[in-house]
Amino acid sequence: MTVELRTGHDEVVLDLTEESRDFVAGRGDGLLNVFVPHATAGIAIIETGAGSDDDLLAALGDLLPADDRWRHRHGSRGHGRSHVMPAIVPPHATVPVLDGRLALGTWQSICLVDLNVDNSTREVRFWFLRSA
């Protein structure tokens, strides 16, 4: 399954847990893979809603400042950092699925992380690998 999401023109952490739950419902045991086919976005498993999503953006801002230090310079100021981010927040995550339910911890959510303010639309792909 592929979904297209509007991320707007701000740095975002978008919760994909509900889409992930819906996708695996009734599929039995296996693995869910979530992948974003973009050079400037990643997938993280993180707590959301209690400030951790904002903390992640702040930490990435500290690690990867939006300034003119980057050699990759097209787009908005600091755009090159968006191309480095997937080395820190990879473009994929794999989650165990048990009896058609995500085997996430109590506070874990599957999220799209996007620092690229120049691209307001993202595609996310979901795959399910059923266990034998």
N, CA, C and O of each residue as an XYZ file, in Angstrom:
528
protein
N       0.852     -1.159      0.000
C       0.000      0.000      0.000
C       0.905      1.232      0.000
O       1.941      1.250      0.666
N       0.518      2.231     -0.730
C       1.230      3.501     -0.761
C       0.260      4.619     -0.400
O      -0.863      4.659     -0.902
N       0.692      5.521      0.466
C      -0.121      6.686      0.807
C       0.674      7.936      0.477
O       1.899      7.964      0.592
N      -0.043      8.959      0.067
C       0.575     10.263     -0.177
C       0.142     11.204      0.936
O      -1.042     11.308      1.254
N       1.112     11.883      1.520
C       0.846     12.758      2.658
C       1.299     14.175      2.342
O       2.309     14.385      1.671
N       0.539     15.137      2.835
C       0.942     16.549      2.739
C       1.651     16.898      4.041
O       1.071     16.807      5.123
N       2.902     17.294      3.922
C       3.674     17.655      5.109
C       3.744     19.156      5.309
O       4.201     19.619      6.354
N       3.299     19.923      4.326
C       3.336     21.375      4.452
C       4.730     21.919      4.231
O       5.584     21.260      3.637
N       4.948     23.120      4.710
C       6.233     23.784      4.503
C       6.970     24.007      5.823
O       7.772     24.933      5.945
N       6.696     23.161      6.797
C       7.380     23.210      8.087
C       8.012     21.852      8.353
O       7.567     20.843      7.806
N       9.039     21.820      9.181
C       9.612     20.555      9.627
C       8.545     19.824     10.428
O       7.847     20.429     11.241
N       8.421     18.514     10.195
C       7.337     17.783     10.853
C       7.753     16.386     11.279
O       8.663     15.774     10.719
N       7.047     15.910     12.294
C       7.013     14.508     12.675
C       5.539     14.123     12.567
O       4.713     14.576     13.359
N       5.216     13.281     11.581
C       3.823     12.868     11.351
C       3.615     11.430     11.822
O       4.346     10.527     11.413
N       2.638     11.223     12.663
C       2.345      9.902     13.197
C       1.675      9.041     12.122
O       0.638      9.419     11.578
N       2.267      7.887     11.822
C       1.741      6.938     10.828
C       1.199      5.669     11.492
O       0.906      4.687     10.810
N       1.067      5.691     12.804
C       0.698      4.474     13.525
C      -0.692      3.986     13.131
O      -0.896      2.786     12.948
N      -1.638      4.892     13.000
C      -3.004      4.471     12.650
C      -3.044      3.836     11.265
O      -3.682      2.800     11.080
N      -2.370      4.446     10.285
C      -2.300      3.870      8.941
C      -1.638      2.499      8.983
O      -2.043      1.579      8.272
N      -0.606      2.372      9.833
C       0.100      1.098      9.976
C      -0.799      0.042     10.604
O      -0.829     -1.101     10.148
N      -1.532      0.420     11.649
C      -2.472     -0.516     12.302
C      -3.535     -0.999     11.319
O      -3.836     -2.191     11.249
N      -4.089     -0.074     10.574
C      -5.118     -0.441      9.596
C      -4.565     -1.394      8.545
O      -5.248     -2.332      8.132
N      -3.324     -1.156      8.112
C      -2.720     -1.972      7.071
C      -2.485     -3.411      7.525
O      -2.676     -4.337      6.737
N      -2.073     -3.623      8.783
C      -1.757     -4.982      9.248
C      -2.952     -5.709      9.847
O      -2.870     -6.915     10.081
N      -4.052     -5.024     10.102
C      -5.214     -5.640     10.751
C      -5.668     -6.882      9.984
O      -5.901     -6.835      8.776
N      -5.787     -7.989     10.709
C      -6.277     -9.234     10.124
C      -5.256    -10.002      9.303
O      -5.617    -10.995      8.670
N      -4.009     -9.589      9.288
C      -2.994    -10.254      8.456
C      -2.222    -11.357      9.175
O      -1.396    -12.021      8.550
N      -2.463    -11.571     10.458
C      -1.739    -12.623     11.168
C      -0.390    -12.143     11.663
O      -0.199    -10.962     11.955
N       0.566    -13.103     11.755
C       1.911    -12.801     12.246
C       2.832    -12.465     11.080
O       2.697    -13.011      9.985
N       3.769    -11.557     11.335
C       4.739    -11.204     10.303
C       5.486     -9.942     10.660
O       5.644     -9.594     11.830
N       5.944     -9.261      9.616
C       6.691     -8.017      9.774
C       6.085     -6.936      8.895
O       5.760     -7.178      7.732
N       5.935     -5.750      9.454
C       5.542     -4.573      8.694
C       6.803     -3.795      8.374
O       7.616     -3.532      9.260
N       6.972     -3.425      7.115
C       8.040     -2.519      6.722
C       7.399     -1.237      6.241
O       6.495     -1.261      5.406
N       7.867     -0.119      6.766
C       7.412      1.208      6.357
C       8.617      1.897      5.729
O       9.694      1.939      6.325
N       8.434      2.440      4.520
C       9.543      3.012      3.767
C       9.107      4.313      3.116
O       8.005      4.403      2.576
N       9.964      5.315      3.166
C       9.702      6.585      2.497
C      10.758      6.750      1.396
O      11.947      6.871      1.694
N      10.325      6.755      0.110
C      11.269      6.804     -1.009
C      11.687      8.238     -1.360
O      11.509      8.692     -2.490
N      12.234      8.925     -0.386
C      12.678     10.302     -0.581
C      14.060     10.449      0.041
O      14.336      9.850      1.081
N      14.922     11.231     -0.576
C      16.294     11.424     -0.096
C      16.372     12.360      1.097
O      17.456     12.578      1.639
N      15.242     12.919      1.516
C      15.266     13.928      2.579
C      14.237     13.665      3.678
O      13.815     14.597      4.362
N      13.830     12.410      3.855
C      12.847     12.081      4.894
C      13.241     10.759      5.540
O      14.003      9.982      4.967
N      12.722     10.513      6.724
C      13.028      9.283      7.438
C      11.819      8.765      8.188
O      10.784      9.426      8.274
N      11.975      7.562      8.732
C      10.942      6.920      9.542
C      11.534      6.663     10.925
O      12.606      6.071     11.048
N      10.837      7.107     11.953
C      11.297      6.920     13.329
C      10.217      6.236     14.151
O       9.024      6.404     13.899
N      10.648      5.469     15.129
C       9.729      4.926     16.130
C      10.020      5.708     17.403
O      11.104      5.615     17.979
N       9.023      6.482     17.826
C       9.221      7.441     18.920
C       7.878      7.693     19.605
O       6.821      7.500     19.004
N       7.925      8.114     20.834
C       6.711      8.559     21.525
C       6.263      9.883     20.916
O       7.092     10.737     20.602
N       4.974     10.050     20.753
C       4.439     11.315     20.245
C       3.428     11.876     21.239
O       2.922     11.163     22.106
N       3.150     13.157     21.095
C       2.103     13.776     21.889
C       2.531     14.259     23.257
O       1.778     14.985     23.907
N       3.727     13.880     23.723
C       4.197     14.320     25.037
C       5.409     15.230     24.908
O       6.118     15.488     25.880
N       5.637     15.716     23.675
C       6.754     16.608     23.443
C       7.956     15.952     22.794
O       8.855     16.649     22.324
N       7.995     14.619     22.757
C       9.149     13.930     22.175
C       9.305     14.209     20.690
O      10.425     14.259     20.182
N       8.195     14.390     19.992
C       8.282     14.693     18.562
C       8.936     16.067     18.360
O       9.769     16.228     17.467
N       8.570     17.044     19.170
C       9.218     18.354     19.100
C      10.677     18.276     19.549
O      11.539     18.963     19.003
N      10.947     17.422     20.560
C      12.323     17.231     21.012
C      13.177     16.626     19.903
O      14.342     16.994     19.747
N      12.608     15.702     19.132
C      13.348     15.112     18.013
C      13.705     16.185     16.989
O      14.842     16.248     16.522
N      12.743     17.019     16.642
C      13.032     18.101     15.686
C      14.093     19.054     16.236
O      14.960     19.510     15.491
N      14.031     19.357     17.530
C      15.027     20.235     18.147
C      16.407     19.579     18.128
O      17.404     20.238     17.831
N      16.468     18.294     18.442
C      17.750     17.588     18.435
C      18.338     17.543     17.029
O      19.539     17.742     16.847
N      17.493     17.283     16.039
C      17.975     17.283     14.652
C      18.429     18.682     14.246
O      19.395     18.827     13.497
N      17.741     19.708     14.734
C      18.160     21.081     14.471
C      19.524     21.390     15.073
O      20.315     22.124     14.481
N      19.805     20.826     16.262
C      21.115     21.002     16.887
C      22.200     20.248     16.121
O      23.290     20.772     15.893
N      21.889     19.016     15.727
C      22.859     18.192     14.995
C      23.079     18.670     13.568
O      24.193     18.626     13.046
N      21.996     19.127     12.947
C      22.006     19.496     11.530
C      21.414     20.894     11.366
O      20.271     21.024     10.929
N      22.161     21.935     11.704
C      21.623     23.294     11.638
C      21.226     23.707     10.215
O      21.865     23.314      9.239
N      20.180     24.493     10.123
C      19.708     25.005      8.819
C      20.477     26.275      8.481
O      19.923     27.374      8.495
N      21.753     26.108      8.178
C      22.586     27.260      7.829
C      23.320     26.990      6.516
O      22.963     26.077      5.771
N      24.327     27.777      6.248
C      25.009     27.707      4.950
C      26.254     26.831      4.946
O      27.071     26.951      4.033
N      26.429     25.964      5.923
C      27.618     25.107      5.971
C      27.581     23.953      4.968
O      28.617     23.348      4.692
N      26.421     23.644      4.426
C      26.242     22.445      3.610
C      26.688     22.661      2.167
O      26.415     23.705      1.576
N      27.367     21.679      1.612
C      27.810     21.755      0.214
C      26.646     21.594     -0.746
O      26.622     22.196     -1.819
N      25.681     20.775     -0.349
C      24.464     20.588     -1.156
C      23.603     21.827     -0.928
O      23.016     21.970      0.145
N      23.512     22.721     -1.900
C      22.966     24.055     -1.641
C      21.703     24.431     -2.401
O      21.210     25.544     -2.211
N      21.150     23.571     -3.249
C      19.923     24.024     -3.922
C      18.774     24.061     -2.905
O      18.855     23.445     -1.842
N      17.734     24.773     -3.236
C      16.586     24.863     -2.338
C      16.778     25.918     -1.264
O      17.605     26.820     -1.398
N      16.001     25.790     -0.198
C      16.023     26.767      0.880
C      17.336     26.686      1.661
O      18.096     25.726      1.533
N      17.583     27.715      2.470
C      18.802     27.773      3.292
C      18.893     26.527      4.172
O      17.940     26.184      4.872
N      20.040     25.854      4.133
C      20.240     24.666      4.951
C      19.654     23.397      4.380
O      19.623     22.369      5.057
N      19.185     23.449      3.132
C      18.537     22.273      2.528
C      19.446     21.044      2.530
O      18.960     19.917      2.617
N      20.754     21.251      2.436
C      21.687     20.127      2.419
C      21.571     19.242      3.634
O      21.828     18.041      3.545
N      21.190     19.800      4.771
C      21.040     18.990      5.985
C      19.935     17.952      5.841
O      19.997     16.879      6.443
N      18.916     18.279      5.033
C      17.825     17.332      4.810
C      18.323     16.083      4.094
O      17.758     15.001      4.258
N      19.380     16.232      3.301
C      19.944     15.086      2.589
C      20.865     14.252      3.482
O      21.159     13.100      3.165
N      21.315     14.826      4.588
C      22.143     14.108      5.547
C      21.271     13.382      6.578
O      21.662     12.334      7.091
N      20.106     13.932      6.878
C      19.243     13.400      7.925
C      18.936     11.907      7.797
O      18.920     11.228      8.824
N      18.689     11.343      6.591
C      18.376      9.912      6.529
C      19.509      8.984      6.988
O      19.287      7.791      7.191
N      20.721      9.529      7.150
C      21.793      8.735      7.743
C      21.602      8.619      9.256
O      22.162      7.722      9.885
N      20.824      9.514      9.831
C      20.538      9.521     11.270
C      19.156      8.928     11.545
O      18.997      8.089     12.432
N      18.168      9.369     10.783
C      16.805      8.821     10.855
C      16.586      8.098      9.529
O      16.275      8.741      8.526
N      16.742      6.775      9.503
C      16.711      6.052      8.229
C      15.352      6.149      7.536
O      14.349      6.467      8.176
N      15.316      5.878      6.239
C      14.068      5.999      5.491
C      13.147      4.792      5.631
O      12.235      4.612      4.824
N      13.378      3.962      6.649
C      12.575      2.749      6.812
C      12.512      2.329      8.275
O      13.346      2.727      9.090
N      11.516      1.525      8.587
C      11.425      0.869      9.892
C      10.694     -0.449      9.690
O       9.806     -0.556      8.844
N      11.073     -1.442     10.468
C      10.414     -2.748     10.439
C       9.874     -3.034     11.828
O      10.582     -2.894     12.825
N       8.597     -3.441     11.883
C       7.913     -3.658     13.155
C       7.294     -5.047     13.156
O       6.634     -5.420     12.187
N       7.491     -5.830     14.227
C       6.823     -7.128     14.315
C       5.301     -6.960     14.399
O       4.793     -5.995     14.970
N       4.607     -7.913     13.822
C       3.145     -7.946     13.856
C       2.738     -9.299     14.424
O       3.164    -10.340     13.925
N       1.918     -9.284     15.460
C       1.440    -10.508     16.092
C      -0.075    -10.553     16.018
O      -0.764     -9.675     16.537
N      -0.578    -11.577     15.372
C      -2.024    -11.771     15.233
C      -2.699    -10.516     14.671
O      -3.767    -10.116     15.135
N      -2.067     -9.902     13.670
C      -2.654     -8.745     13.013
C      -2.552     -7.439     13.781
O      -3.215     -6.459     13.442
N      -1.708     -7.426     14.835
C      -1.543     -6.202     15.634
C      -0.067     -5.830     15.703
O       0.796     -6.700     15.824
N       0.213     -4.537     15.626
C       1.582     -4.054     15.756
C       2.116     -4.408     17.138
O       1.434     -4.197     18.141
N       3.330     -4.943     17.197
C       3.945     -5.302     18.477
C       4.823     -4.146     18.964
O       6.006     -4.323     19.253
N       4.219     -2.970     19.046
C       4.901     -1.779     19.545
C       4.779     -1.719     21.059
O       3.859     -2.296     21.638
N       5.710     -1.020     21.696
C       5.603     -0.750     23.115
C       4.492      0.247     23.383
O       3.970      0.868     22.458
N       4.137      0.399     24.628
C       3.004      1.240     25.032
C       3.053      2.637     24.437
O       2.030      3.136     23.968
N       4.210      3.277     24.444
C       4.304      4.668     24.022
C       4.949      4.832     22.651
O       5.227      5.959     22.239
N       5.191      3.745     21.940
C       5.855      3.840     20.642
C       4.865      4.133     19.521
O       3.768      3.577     19.475
N       5.281      5.023     18.619
C       4.524      5.354     17.418
C       5.468      5.292     16.225
O       6.671      5.511     16.365
N       4.923      4.996     15.061
C       5.686      4.980     13.815
C       5.461      6.333     13.150
O       4.323      6.723     12.890
N       6.557      7.048     12.876
C       6.430      8.428     12.402
C       7.297      8.714     11.181
O       8.395      8.178     11.031
N       6.771      9.569     10.321
C       7.528     10.161      9.231
C       8.223     11.406      9.780
O       7.591     12.234     10.435
N       9.523     11.538      9.512
C      10.286     12.716      9.931
C      10.720     13.432      8.661
O      11.377     12.847      7.800
N      10.349     14.698      8.553
C      10.630     15.460      7.334
C      11.129     16.848      7.704
O      10.388     17.654      8.266
N      12.396     17.120      7.384
C      12.974     18.446      7.608
C      12.933     19.310      6.359
O      13.241     20.501      6.417
N      12.558     18.722      5.232
C      12.616     19.406      3.941
C      11.396     20.310      3.769
O      10.295     19.836      3.487
N      11.601     21.599      3.941
C      10.495     22.557      3.831
C      10.193     22.920      2.375
O       9.249     23.661      2.104
N      10.995     22.397      1.437
C      10.795     22.685      0.013
C       9.860     21.702     -0.675
O       9.382     21.977     -1.776
N       9.589     20.559     -0.048
C       8.753     19.527     -0.649
C       7.585     19.247      0.288
O       7.781     18.688      1.367
N       6.388     19.623     -0.103
C       5.240     19.523      0.811
C       4.445     18.230      0.658
O       3.449     18.038      1.355
N       4.865     17.337     -0.242
C       4.159     16.078     -0.440
C       5.128     14.915     -0.296
O       6.226     14.946     -0.852
N       4.729     13.899      0.443
C       5.557     12.710      0.665
C       4.757     11.453      0.367
O       3.544     11.399      0.566
N       5.460     10.461     -0.108
C       4.873      9.141     -0.344
C       5.452      8.199      0.707
O       6.650      8.233      0.987
N       4.605      7.367      1.281
C       5.044      6.364      2.245
C       4.507      5.021      1.769
O       3.338      4.898      1.404
N       5.384      4.009      1.776
C       5.011      2.662      1.312
C       4.992      1.704      2.495
O       5.875      1.727      3.352
N       3.971      0.870      2.521
C       3.795     -0.136      3.567
C       3.834     -1.520      2.916
O       3.149     -1.769      1.924
N       4.647     -2.417      3.487
C       4.690     -3.812      3.033
C       4.485     -4.711      4.234
O       4.847     -4.368      5.359
N       3.887     -5.891      3.971
C       3.712     -6.885      5.028
C       4.338     -8.185      4.567
O       4.046     -8.674      3.475
N       5.201     -8.744      5.405
C       5.812    -10.034      5.138
C       5.260    -11.017      6.158
O       5.576    -10.942      7.346
N       4.440    -11.929      5.685
C       3.796    -12.900      6.571
C       4.831    -13.948      7.010
O       5.646    -14.398      6.205
N       4.789    -14.330      8.297
C       5.710    -15.365      8.766
C       5.230    -16.720      8.274
O       4.043    -16.942      8.037
N       6.182    -17.599      8.133
C       5.879    -18.930      7.582
C       5.179    -19.807      8.594
O       4.853    -20.956      8.294
